[in-house]
Amino acid sequence: MPPKKKNPSEATPAWTFLSNHAHVLLLLAEDPEIRLRDVADRVGITERAVQRIVSDLEDEQYIERERCGRRNRYRINPKLPLRHPVESHQTVGALMRLILTDRHANHSIA
């Protein structure tokens, strides 16, 4: 019996248009109280890699982390520019508006 073909939307892509930093930022914007373990699962990277990315984003003030009980809550700074020279004329907020839908009310944006 031949192997079952994967639906193209189910296949893991060999590359993506956005970086892991963008993926993490968008997931934090979508769900400000998401666990980093869940971010790692959704992005497809290790939890340690997510921790490094969150640290990068926090160091450069793209996000703020607030401790709420046993969890963290993340706030995104939408006014900062994207970092690569090709897209630096756009902001984080513009990226979030492009990617995130109205279904995902964004209460985490500073």
Secondary structure, DSSP 8 states (H G I E B T S, - for coil): -------TTTS--S--SS-HHHHHHHHHHH-TT--HHHHHHHHTS-HHHHHHHHHHHHHTTSEEEEEETTEEEEEE-TTSB-SSTTTTTSBHHHHHHHHS-TTS----B-
